[in-house]
Structure formats: structure tokens, C-alpha cells
Amino acid sequence: MIEAVIFDLDGVLVDSEPLQFEAYAEILAGYGKTLTREDFIENWIGQGRLPDHLKRYGIEASVEDVRRAKNELYTKFIQDRMKLRPGVEGLVRRLSREMPVALASSAHPDSVNAVLDRFGLRPYFTVVLTSADVSNNKPDPEIYLRASEMLGVPPENCLVFEDSRPGVLAAKKAGMMVIALPHDLTLHQDLSAADLVICDLRNLRLR
């Protein structure tokens, strides 16, 4: 029985992954590095931490300097170009009236807060977790287990919405049900571990 719902943010609630890619690609280009779409899909979406990515690219700049520059650019994208995925606002609003709803994102808290404020989504979430709240990134289940604990709902009674393979695996390792919601950048990932794969949240009914 579903007693709580947990949403990932990037790619699930907002169509953000192409903007994330564009922001990181522009910043890395400033250091003479090329971030390809293929590498972003394979190694960045839903997994990895910025220090590890910079090390892999041989960039010795301060992690905080790179993050600050990326966040400034990405925040501008959020304000000017980001959109909610179709059906998101109605679904989140409806679910928040029926049960506890959490957000569990691997993104930096600055990015998460900017999105929540831009679209007025914050009131719908009982719990909000970001990369700052966990030690291990997806596909490790830590963030979902912590969300379950904070919601006071057993993992087996939590339903997760994810867009990427690392996210789906993290939720399944936590013992949760998962609906995968792929987009253009994750459509060809192996999402077979999910309980259900859909491409549109509109008209979705959980009960």
C-alpha cells in the first residue's frame, strides 16, 4: 500500500537535464574541456559528484569556484528557460493532500531551492533532501532510506518517481516501488528495474 511518494527533481519535476548539460558544458569549455552529450548521459545524470567529475577531466580549479560559476549560469536558465514537466503541478498538489510527499535530489541545495522557489513547489513537500544531506550519491540508496525515515513511512510503502537508471536502482535498493519517467536524455537507459515506465504524468492515477 502506498503511504508516501518521493520525487526526484531534475528530469522528473522539471525539464532540467538539457539545461544542466548546457551549463556544465559552457563552464568546462572555459577550462578547455569538452563535455559531450554522451558523457553527460552516461556519467553525470543522477550520479557522481562535481569533485570527481573535475578530477576525471583534469581540472585543478577550486570545486567551489566551478560550482559557483555553474550555479550562476544555471540559475539564469531556471528563471528564463526552465519548464515543469507536463502534469507535474497537478499531480504533486493532489498527492500532497492525500499523503506525505518528499523530494530527494542529488543536486546541490542552491539549485534545488532555486527550482522550488521559481515554481512555488515548496509547500507541497513534507521533506526536502539534497546532495548536502547525504554522504553517498545515487545509485546508493542512502537518500531514499533517509527520506523514508524522515517521512515515518516504511520503504516498502513508499513510491518513487525517477528519470534515470542510477535513480531507479537507488530506489529499488531501498526496497521501494518505482515509476520511471524517462526523457530525451535517459530514454535509452536501462530502466527495466522500475515497476512501471511511463512518459507522461498527465492523467496518472495511483489509487
RAFEN-V204043 format. One record per residue. N is the residue number from 0. RES is the residue in one letter. PSI is psi in radians with two decimals (* if undefined). OMEGA is omega in whole degrees, -180 to 180 (* if undefined). D_CENTER is the distance of its C-alpha to the mean C-alpha in Angstrom with 2 decimals. Layout:
{{N | RES | PSI | OMEGA | D_CENTER} {N | RES | PSI | OMEGA | D_CENTER}}
//
This chain:
{{0 | M | 2.30 | -180 | 24.26} {1 | I | 2.10 | 180 | 20.96} {2 | E | -0.20 | 179 | 21.15} {3 | A | 2.68 | 179 | 17.60} {4 | V | 2.42 | 179 | 14.27} {5 | I | 2.20 | 179 | 10.81} {6 | F | 2.40 | 160 | 7.78} {7 | D | 2.91 | -178 | 4.08} {8 | L | -1.22 | -174 | 3.66} {9 | D | 2.16 | 179 | 3.72} {10 | G | -0.28 | 180 | 6.23} {11 | V | -1.06 | 179 | 6.69} {12 | L | -0.63 | -178 | 8.19} {13 | V | 2.63 | 178 | 8.96} {14 | D | 1.30 | -168 | 10.37} {15 | S | -0.38 | -173 | 9.06} {16 | E | -0.72 | 176 | 8.97} {17 | P | -0.59 | 179 | 12.80} {18 | L | -0.64 | 175 | 13.07} {19 | Q | -0.80 | 179 | 11.10} {20 | F | -0.81 | -179 | 13.52} {21 | E | -0.72 | -179 | 16.40} {22 | A | -0.85 | 180 | 15.98} {23 | Y | -0.69 | -180 | 15.82} {24 | A | -0.71 | -180 | 18.59} {25 | E | -0.71 | -180 | 20.75} {26 | I | -0.78 | 180 | 20.52} {27 | L | -0.58 | 178 | 21.31} {28 | A | -0.54 | 178 | 24.10} {29 | G | -0.32 | 177 | 25.66} {30 | Y | 0.22 | 178 | 26.19} {31 | G | 0.34 | -178 | 27.67} {32 | K | 2.60 | -180 | 24.81} {33 | T | 2.06 | 174 | 23.35} {34 | L | 2.01 | -180 | 19.72} {35 | T | 2.73 | 177 | 19.99} {36 | R | -0.70 | -178 | 17.69} {37 | E | -0.76 | 180 | 18.42} {38 | D | -0.68 | 179 | 17.53} {39 | F | -0.78 | 180 | 14.20} {40 | I | -0.75 | -173 | 13.36} {41 | E | -0.65 | -168 | 15.03} {42 | N | -0.19 | -175 | 14.14} {43 | W | -0.73 | -173 | 11.27} {44 | I | 2.05 | 175 | 8.30} {45 | G | 0.17 | -177 | 6.24} {46 | Q | 2.89 | 177 | 9.45} {47 | G | 2.75 | 177 | 12.27} {48 | R | 2.67 | -175 | 13.19} {49 | L | -0.77 | 179 | 14.93} {50 | P | -0.66 | 180 | 18.36} {51 | D | -0.70 | 179 | 18.25} {52 | H | -0.76 | -179 | 17.41} {53 | L | -0.69 | 178 | 20.21} {54 | K | -0.73 | -179 | 22.56} {55 | R | -0.55 | 180 | 22.07} {56 | Y | -0.01 | 179 | 22.97} {57 | G | 0.50 | 179 | 25.86} {58 | I | 2.09 | -175 | 24.85} {59 | E | 0.14 | 179 | 26.66} {60 | A | 2.81 | 177 | 25.61} {61 | S | 2.31 | 178 | 24.31} {62 | V | -0.71 | -179 | 20.62} {63 | E | -0.63 | 178 | 20.69} {64 | D | -0.76 | 179 | 22.54} {65 | V | -0.78 | -180 | 20.10} {66 | R | -0.73 | -179 | 17.09} {67 | R | -0.77 | 180 | 19.21} {68 | A | -0.74 | 179 | 20.22} {69 | K | -0.77 | -178 | 16.80} {70 | N | -0.64 | 178 | 15.54} {71 | E | -0.76 | 180 | 18.78} {72 | L | -0.77 | -178 | 18.37} {73 | Y | -0.64 | 178 | 14.75} {74 | T | -0.66 | 176 | 15.80} {75 | K | -0.71 | 177 | 18.62} {76 | F | -0.71 | 180 | 16.52} {77 | I | -0.81 | -177 | 14.55} {78 | Q | -0.64 | -171 | 18.01} {79 | D | -0.53 | -166 | 19.76} {80 | R | -0.28 | -175 | 17.72} {81 | M | 2.55 | 178 | 14.32} {82 | K | 2.61 | 171 | 14.53} {83 | L | 2.59 | 172 | 13.03} {84 | R | 2.54 | -177 | 12.80} {85 | P | 2.32 | 177 | 16.20} {86 | G | -0.12 | -174 | 16.88} {87 | V | -0.93 | -172 | 13.85} {88 | E | -0.77 | 180 | 15.98} {89 | G | -0.71 | -179 | 18.79} {90 | L | -0.82 | -179 | 16.92} {91 | V | -0.72 | 179 | 15.13} {92 | R | -0.79 | -179 | 18.51} {93 | R | -0.79 | -179 | 20.46} {94 | L | -0.63 | -178 | 18.54} {95 | S | -0.34 | 176 | 18.72} {96 | R | -0.29 | -174 | 22.47} {97 | E | -0.48 | -174 | 22.72} {98 | M | 2.93 | 176 | 20.73} {99 | P | 2.47 | 179 | 18.42} {100 | V | 2.33 | -180 | 14.79} {101 | A | 2.78 | 173 | 12.07} {102 | L | 2.25 | -179 | 8.60} {103 | A | 1.71 | -173 | 7.03} {104 | S | 2.48 | 175 | 4.41} {105 | S | -0.03 | -177 | 5.76} {106 | A | 2.82 | 176 | 6.48} {107 | H | 2.51 | -178 | 10.15} {108 | P | -0.56 | 179 | 11.48} {109 | D | -0.74 | 180 | 13.34} {110 | S | -0.75 | 179 | 10.56} {111 | V | -0.83 | -179 | 8.95} {112 | N | -0.66 | 180 | 12.60} {113 | A | -0.71 | 180 | 13.53} {114 | V | -0.80 | -180 | 11.29} {115 | L | -0.72 | -179 | 12.43} {116 | D | -0.66 | -179 | 15.91} {117 | R | -0.68 | -175 | 16.07} {118 | F | 0.07 | 177 | 15.57} {119 | G | 0.61 | -176 | 17.14} {120 | L | -0.27 | -172 | 14.53} {121 | R | -0.72 | -177 | 15.10} {122 | P | -0.32 | -176 | 18.16} {123 | Y | -0.23 | -173 | 16.49} {124 | F | 2.19 | 176 | 14.59} {125 | T | -0.63 | -178 | 16.85} {126 | V | 2.38 | 174 | 14.49} {127 | V | 2.11 | 179 | 11.69} {128 | L | 2.45 | 179 | 10.45} {129 | T | -3.04 | 179 | 9.02} {130 | S | -0.42 | -179 | 10.05} {131 | A | -0.22 | -174 | 13.47} {132 | D | -0.06 | -178 | 13.95} {133 | V | 2.80 | 179 | 13.97} {134 | S | -0.43 | -175 | 16.07} {135 | N | 2.37 | -178 | 14.39} {136 | N | 2.81 | 173 | 11.11} {137 | K | 2.45 | 19 | 9.80} {138 | P | 0.18 | 172 | 11.86} {139 | D | 2.44 | -176 | 13.78} {140 | P | 0.06 | -172 | 13.63} {141 | E | -0.83 | -174 | 14.23} {142 | I | -0.59 | 180 | 11.29} {143 | Y | -0.63 | 176 | 11.96} {144 | L | -0.66 | 178 | 15.64} {145 | R | -0.68 | 177 | 15.55} {146 | A | -0.76 | 178 | 13.89} {147 | S | -0.79 | -180 | 16.67} {148 | E | -0.78 | -178 | 19.23} {149 | M | -0.53 | 177 | 18.45} {150 | L | -0.38 | -176 | 18.48} {151 | G | 0.50 | -179 | 21.70} {152 | V | 2.28 | 179 | 20.87} {153 | P | 2.56 | -179 | 21.49} {154 | P | -0.68 | -177 | 18.70} {155 | E | -0.21 | 178 | 20.72} {156 | N | 0.23 | 178 | 20.58} {157 | C | 2.42 | 175 | 16.81} {158 | L | 2.28 | -177 | 14.96} {159 | V | 2.45 | 171 | 11.27} {160 | F | 2.13 | -179 | 9.44} {161 | E | 2.80 | -179 | 7.31} {162 | D | -0.18 | -173 | 7.60} {163 | S | 2.82 | 179 | 8.59} {164 | R | -0.82 | 179 | 11.50} {165 | P | -0.68 | 180 | 10.33} {166 | G | -0.75 | 178 | 7.90} {167 | V | -0.79 | -179 | 10.92} {168 | L | -0.67 | 179 | 13.30} {169 | A | -0.80 | -179 | 11.87} {170 | A | -0.69 | 179 | 12.23} {171 | K | -0.67 | 177 | 15.58} {172 | K | -0.49 | 178 | 16.82} {173 | A | -0.13 | 179 | 16.35} {174 | G | 0.45 | -176 | 18.60} {175 | M | 2.80 | 171 | 16.47} {176 | M | 2.56 | -175 | 16.64} {177 | V | 2.30 | 167 | 13.81} {178 | I | 2.12 | 178 | 13.56} {179 | A | 2.37 | -178 | 11.94} {180 | L | 1.35 | -175 | 11.31} {181 | P | 2.81 | 175 | 11.74} {182 | H | -2.97 | -174 | 12.38} {183 | D | -0.63 | -176 | 14.86} {184 | L | -0.27 | -179 | 13.15} {185 | T | 0.07 | -175 | 12.27} {186 | L | -0.52 | -176 | 15.24} {187 | H | 0.11 | 174 | 17.43} {188 | Q | 2.74 | 178 | 15.41} {189 | D | 1.81 | -180 | 17.01} {190 | L | 0.37 | -174 | 15.21} {191 | S | -0.30 | 178 | 18.52} {192 | A | -0.29 | -180 | 17.51} {193 | A | 2.67 | 177 | 15.80} {194 | D | -0.47 | -180 | 18.32} {195 | L | 2.45 | 175 | 17.83} {196 | V | 2.15 | 179 | 16.43} {197 | I | 2.83 | 180 | 16.57} {198 | C | 0.01 | -176 | 16.04} {199 | D | 2.28 | 180 | 16.63} {200 | L | -0.24 | -178 | 15.89} {201 | R | 2.38 | 178 | 19.25} {202 | N | 0.20 | 177 | 21.96} {203 | L | 2.28 | 178 | 19.86} {204 | R | 2.21 | -177 | 21.89} {205 | L | -0.25 | -178 | 21.04} {206 | R | * | * | 24.55}}
//
